[in-house]
Amino acid sequence: MQSTDDLEVNSPLAGIRILALEHAVSGPFCSRNLADLGAEVIKVERPKVGDFARDYDDYVYGQSSYFVWLNRSKKSIALDIKSDLVRPILKKLLDTVDVFVQNLAPGAAKRLGLDFESIHSSNPRCIVVDISGYGEKGPFSGRKAYDMLIQAESGLMSVTGTEEIQSRVGISVADLATGMYAESAILAALFRRSRTGLGSNVKIAMLDVLAEWMTHPMYRYAYNGTYVPRIASTHPVITPYGAHLTMDGSVIFSVQNEREWEVFCNMVLEAPNLFDDPRFNSNNMRRDNCDELTKIIEEKFNSLTSIQVTELLEKAGIASGRLNDAKSIWEHEQLSARDKWRNVRLPNGESIRALLPPVEFTDVESIMGEVPELGRDTINILESLGVTKSEISALYKNGVIGIPDISKPNLEA
């Protein structure tokens, strides 16, 4: 592992300062990815309360599993952004940053003077990123949006679940996808700024993100008049694909093309005659006769263990995997073998395992800094802006900034 100093200097985004007025998942996921890449991310939170994701649960040593996952490597400054006393401070801070990310309620940034035009007038290099549920125009623009609402509104839930029951995806896929698009847009905007010297306004709507991901089902409906069926652990187009029963459980595998289908018939099923069977001699025919094919496959697999089936598939070069759960992936031998885990410190002093990000640079590791206590960096950041200790003390007494209890003696020094 590299030293902290080396990481901070050599990280891809070293020297980039980001102000994040964020909560929940989409904004925090975006900015955490950038913090892992070396950006200085200053997270603005409400005094006393903080990001409401801090209270989603208490599964990680009394801390929120969402919050500790999405907010490592950041600084926390607690400000009441609606206060007239704080507005000048926030403006000073905005003048120092390269990127401003916000996923506030619809219209809130504009009302607070945190829109692109206001920021750009005094900091023309700043990239302003506005994350919303439905965009800023149209009949839905004023609606609040949460992950499950967007999963439903985008149609994602119509293709997820069983034939009888529509279901949300089990993770916050709308939020996470939005955060990833926001991150990639910021990197593109920074690259363009390196040529033009000017910042830009980036807008990402959660509905647009999942509508993009729903293009295949939309094309199928628009040009074929049919809907993607909900089939819990198989594929609506490719067959065979998904979970198949063995003697002691299920194995997931996929046959992607006719070459693999021939190998599968010969080496796995040991039934070469199936390759030319008119019921199964193309992917379309296999899809149309999926139930018959599944019965044939499982008749073979029922005499084998899942390990034996996996070995057969591996020998045949057919992609396969185990039907794992959270415990299994937490203990996954592939992650351990590749040294993917690091320790991250929590606000209460505990330490937890955290995965290194999926994107790896061969010459520098991700930052993986500690999760900040609410308002931990308030005093340092305000002082860096020229706010005196007596002014900070007055702001604290007015209740418009927040600091941890351990920092309170510093105000009296």
C-alpha positions in Angstrom: 0.0 0.0 0.0 1.2 3.5 -0.8 1.6 6.3 1.8 -1.2 8.8 2.3 1.1 11.6 1.0 1.8 9.7 -2.2 -1.8 8.9 -2.8 -2.9 12.6 -2.4 -0.2 13.8 -4.8 -0.4 11.1 -7.5 -4.2 10.5 -7.5 -5.9 11.3 -10.8 -8.0 14.1 -9.4 -5.5 15.6 -7.0 -6.0 19.4 -6.8 -9.6 19.3 -7.8 -12.0 20.8 -5.1 -15.7 19.8 -5.1 -18.5 21.2 -3.0 -21.4 18.8 -2.6 -24.8 19.9 -1.4 -26.1 16.3 -1.4 -28.1 13.8 0.5 -29.3 10.2 0.2 -27.6 8.2 -2.6 -27.2 9.6 -6.1 -25.2 12.8 -5.2 -23.1 11.1 -2.5 -22.2 8.1 -4.7 -21.0 10.5 -7.4 -18.9 12.6 -5.1 -17.5 9.6 -3.2 -16.2 8.1 -6.4 -14.5 11.4 -7.2 -13.1 11.6 -3.6 -11.6 8.1 -4.0 -9.9 9.4 -7.1 -8.2 12.1 -5.1 -10.5 15.1 -5.3 -11.1 17.1 -2.2 -14.8 16.7 -1.6 -16.5 19.1 0.9 -19.9 17.8 1.9 -22.3 20.4 3.1 -24.7 19.1 5.8 -27.4 20.5 8.0 -26.3 21.4 11.6 -27.3 18.9 14.2 -29.1 16.7 11.6 -26.7 16.2 8.7 -27.5 14.1 5.6 -30.6 12.2 6.4 -28.9 9.0 5.2 -26.9 9.1 8.4 -30.1 7.8 10.1 -31.3 5.3 7.5 -30.2 2.4 9.7 -27.6 1.5 12.4 -26.3 -1.8 11.0 -22.6 -0.9 11.0 -21.4 -0.5 14.6 -24.4 1.9 15.2 -23.7 3.8 12.0 -25.8 3.9 8.8 -24.7 1.3 6.3 -25.6 3.6 3.4 -23.8 6.6 4.9 -20.5 4.8 5.7 -20.5 3.3 2.2 -21.2 6.5 0.3 -19.3 9.2 2.3 -15.7 8.0 3.0 -12.8 10.2 2.0 -14.9 13.4 2.3 -14.8 16.5 4.5 -18.0 17.5 6.4 -19.0 21.1 6.9 -22.3 21.8 8.7 -24.1 24.9 7.5 -27.6 26.2 7.5 -27.7 27.3 3.9 -31.0 29.1 4.3 -29.5 31.5 6.8 -28.5 35.0 5.7 -25.5 34.7 8.0 -24.2 31.8 6.0 -24.9 33.0 2.5 -21.7 35.1 2.2 -19.6 32.2 3.5 -21.2 29.8 1.0 -20.4 32.2 -1.8 -16.8 32.5 -0.7 -16.6 28.7 -0.6 -18.1 28.4 -4.1 -15.5 30.8 -5.5 -12.8 28.3 -4.5 -14.2 25.1 -6.0 -13.8 23.4 -9.4 -17.1 21.5 -9.2 -20.4 22.1 -7.4 -22.8 19.1 -7.1 -26.4 19.4 -5.8 -29.3 17.0 -5.6 -31.7 19.2 -3.5 -35.4 19.3 -3.9 -36.8 20.7 -7.1 -36.2 24.4 -7.4 -34.3 24.7 -4.1 -30.9 25.6 -5.7 -32.4 28.4 -7.7 -34.2 29.9 -4.7 -30.9 29.8 -2.8 -29.0 31.5 -5.5 -27.0 28.3 -6.2 -27.9 28.0 -9.9 -25.3 28.0 -12.7 -25.8 31.6 -13.7 -25.3 32.9 -10.2 -22.2 30.8 -9.6 -20.7 31.2 -13.0 -20.8 35.0 -12.7 -18.2 35.0 -10.0 -16.5 31.7 -10.7 -16.5 31.1 -14.4 -14.4 27.9 -14.1 -16.8 26.2 -11.9 -18.7 23.1 -13.2 -22.2 23.0 -11.8 -24.0 19.7 -11.7 -27.7 19.6 -11.1 -29.2 16.2 -10.3 -33.0 16.0 -10.3 -35.7 13.4 -10.5 -37.5 14.4 -13.6 -35.6 17.4 -15.1 -36.4 21.1 -14.8 -39.1 21.3 -17.5 -42.4 19.4 -18.1 -45.3 18.4 -15.9 -43.2 16.3 -13.6 -40.5 18.8 -12.9 -41.7 19.8 -9.5 -42.2 16.3 -8.2 -39.9 14.8 -5.6 -38.2 11.6 -6.7 -36.9 8.6 -4.8 -35.3 5.5 -6.1 -38.3 3.2 -6.1 -40.6 5.9 -7.6 -38.2 6.3 -10.5 -37.9 2.5 -10.9 -41.7 2.4 -11.2 -42.1 5.5 -13.4 -39.4 4.5 -15.8 -41.0 1.1 -16.4 -38.0 -0.8 -14.8 -40.3 -2.6 -12.3 -42.5 -3.8 -15.2 -39.6 -6.1 -16.4 -38.4 -7.1 -12.9 -39.9 -9.8 -10.7 -42.0 -12.8 -11.5 -44.8 -13.3 -14.0 -47.3 -12.5 -11.2 -45.6 -9.8 -9.2 -43.7 -6.7 -10.4 -40.7 -5.9 -8.2 -38.1 -3.2 -7.5 -34.5 -4.0 -8.1 -33.1 -4.9 -4.7 -30.5 -2.1 -4.6 -31.0 1.6 -5.3 -30.3 1.2 -9.0 -31.8 4.5 -10.1 -29.7 6.5 -7.6 -26.5 4.6 -8.4 -26.9 4.8 -12.1 -27.5 8.5 -11.8 -24.5 9.0 -9.7 -22.3 7.1 -12.2 -23.6 9.3 -15.1 -23.0 12.4 -13.0 -19.4 11.3 -12.3 -18.6 10.6 -16.0 -20.2 14.0 -16.9 -18.0 15.8 -14.4 -14.8 14.1 -15.7 -15.9 15.1 -19.3 -16.6 18.7 -18.2 -13.2 18.9 -16.4 -11.5 17.7 -19.6 -13.3 20.3 -21.7 -12.4 23.0 -19.2 -8.8 22.1 -19.7 -9.2 23.3 -23.3 -11.6 26.2 -22.9 -10.9 27.5 -19.3 -14.6 27.6 -18.6 -17.0 25.6 -16.5 -20.3 24.3 -17.7 -23.7 23.3 -16.4 -24.4 19.6 -16.3 -28.0 18.3 -15.7 -28.9 14.7 -15.0 -32.4 13.5 -14.4 -33.0 10.1 -12.8 -35.9 9.4 -15.1 -33.7 10.0 -18.2 -31.1 7.6 -16.8 -33.5 4.6 -16.3 -35.4 5.5 -19.5 -32.0 5.1 -21.3 -31.6 1.7 -19.6 -35.1 0.7 -20.7 -34.4 1.2 -24.4 -34.4 -2.5 -25.3 -37.9 -3.0 -23.8 -39.1 0.2 -25.4 -37.8 -0.8 -28.8 -39.4 -4.2 -28.5 -42.7 -2.6 -27.8 -42.4 0.2 -30.3 -41.3 -1.9 -33.3 -42.7 -5.4 -32.4 -45.7 -4.6 -30.3 -44.7 -7.0 -27.5 -43.5 -6.5 -23.9 -40.5 -8.0 -22.2 -41.9 -10.8 -20.0 -41.0 -10.9 -16.3 -39.0 -14.1 -15.8 -37.3 -14.1 -12.5 -34.0 -15.9 -13.2 -33.9 -16.4 -16.9 -33.5 -14.1 -19.9 -36.3 -12.8 -22.1 -34.3 -13.2 -25.3 -31.4 -15.7 -24.8 -32.0 -19.4 -24.1 -30.7 -21.3 -22.2 -29.8 -18.6 -19.7 -30.1 -18.2 -16.0 -30.7 -20.5 -13.0 -31.1 -24.3 -13.5 -31.7 -26.8 -10.8 -29.1 -29.4 -9.9 -29.1 -32.2 -7.3 -28.2 -29.8 -4.5 -29.0 -26.2 -5.6 -28.9 -24.0 -8.7 -26.3 -23.0 -11.2 -26.4 -19.9 -13.3 -25.1 -20.2 -16.9 -25.5 -18.7 -20.3 -25.2 -20.0 -23.8 -24.5 -16.9 -26.0 -24.2 -18.3 -29.6 -24.5 -21.3 -31.8 -20.9 -22.4 -31.3 -21.5 -22.5 -27.5 -24.8 -24.3 -28.0 -23.1 -27.1 -30.0 -20.4 -27.4 -27.3 -23.0 -27.4 -24.6 -24.9 -30.2 -26.3 -21.8 -32.3 -26.8 -19.8 -31.8 -23.6 -22.3 -30.9 -20.9 -25.6 -32.6 -21.9 -23.8 -35.4 -23.8 -26.6 -35.2 -26.3 -25.2 -34.1 -29.7 -28.5 -34.8 -31.4 -30.0 -31.8 -29.7 -27.9 -29.4 -31.7 -29.9 -30.1 -34.9 -33.2 -30.7 -33.2 -35.6 -28.4 -35.0 -37.0 -27.2 -31.6 -33.7 -25.9 -30.6 -31.6 -25.2 -33.7 -31.6 -21.4 -33.3 -31.8 -19.1 -30.4 -35.3 -18.0 -31.4 -36.5 -21.6 -31.5 -34.8 -22.3 -28.1 -36.6 -19.3 -26.7 -39.9 -20.4 -28.1 -39.4 -23.9 -26.6 -37.7 -22.7 -23.4 -39.9 -24.9 -21.1 -39.1 -28.1 -23.0 -35.4 -27.3 -23.1 -35.2 -26.5 -19.4 -36.8 -29.8 -18.6 -34.2 -31.6 -20.7 -31.4 -29.7 -19.1 -32.6 -30.3 -15.5 -33.2 -34.0 -16.1 -29.4 -34.2 -16.8 -28.5 -31.9 -13.9 -30.7 -33.6 -11.3 -28.2 -36.4 -11.1 -25.3 -34.1 -10.6 -24.2 -31.7 -7.8 -23.8 -28.0 -8.5 -20.0 -28.4 -8.2 -20.1 -31.2 -10.8 -22.3 -29.1 -13.2 -20.0 -26.0 -12.7 -17.0 -28.2 -13.5 -18.6 -29.5 -16.7 -19.5 -26.0 -17.8 -16.1 -24.7 -17.0 -14.5 -27.5 -19.0 -16.8 -26.7 -22.0 -16.0 -23.0 -21.8 -19.6 -22.0 -20.9 -19.8 -19.0 -18.6 -21.3 -19.9 -15.3 -21.6 -18.8 -11.7 -23.0 -19.6 -8.3 -26.2 -18.2 -6.9 -24.6 -16.2 -4.1 -26.0 -14.0 -1.4 -24.5 -11.1 0.6 -22.6 -13.4 2.9 -21.1 -15.3 0.0 -19.9 -12.1 -1.8 -18.5 -10.7 1.5 -16.4 -13.9 1.8 -15.7 -14.3 -2.0 -12.4 -15.9 -2.6 -11.8 -13.9 -5.8 -12.0 -10.5 -4.0 -9.7 -11.7 -1.3 -7.2 -13.2 -3.8 -6.9 -9.8 -5.5 -6.5 -7.9 -2.3 -9.6 -5.8 -2.9 -10.4 -5.0 0.8 -9.1 -2.0 2.8 -9.9 -0.7 6.3 -11.9 2.5 6.7 -12.4 4.4 10.0 -15.8 5.4 11.2 -16.7 8.6 13.1 -17.1 6.5 16.3 -13.6 5.1 16.1 -14.5 1.7 14.8 -12.9 0.3 11.6 -14.7 -1.6 8.8 -13.7 -3.4 5.7 -14.4 -1.5 2.4 -14.0 -2.6 -1.2 -11.6 -0.7 -3.4 -13.5 0.9 -6.3 -14.0 -1.2 -9.4 -11.7 1.2 -11.5 -8.1 0.5 -10.7 -5.0 2.6 -11.7 -1.9 0.5 -11.8 0.3 3.2 -10.4 -1.8 4.6 -7.6 -4.5 3.3 -5.2 -7.8 4.9 -4.4 -7.8 7.2 -1.3 -10.2 5.2 0.9 -10.2 7.9 3.6 -12.3 7.8 6.8 -16.0 8.6 7.1 -16.4 12.1 8.5 -18.3 13.0 11.7 -21.0 15.6 11.1 -19.3 19.0 10.9 -15.8 17.7 11.5 -14.2 20.1 9.1 -16.4 23.2 9.7 -13.8 25.2 11.7 -10.9 24.4 9.4 -12.7 25.3 6.2 -14.2 28.5 7.6 -10.8 29.6 8.9 -9.3 28.9 5.4 -11.9 31.3 4.0 -10.8 34.1 6.4 -13.6 33.7 8.9 -12.2 34.5 12.4 -12.5 32.4 15.5 -14.8 34.9 17.1 -17.0 35.0 14.0 -17.2 31.2 13.9 -18.2 31.3 17.6 -21.0 33.7 16.9 -22.2 31.6 14.0 -22.2 28.6 16.2 -24.2 30.4 19.0 -26.7 31.4 16.4 -27.2 27.8 15.4 -26.3 28.3 11.8 -23.2 26.1 11.7 -22.4 22.8 13.4 -19.3 21.3 14.9 -18.5 18.1 16.8 -18.4 18.3 20.6 -14.7 17.6 20.5 -14.1 20.8 18.5 -16.1 23.2 20.8 -13.1 24.0 23.1 -11.3 25.4 20.0 -13.9 28.1 19.8 -13.0 29.3 23.2 -9.3 29.4 22.8 
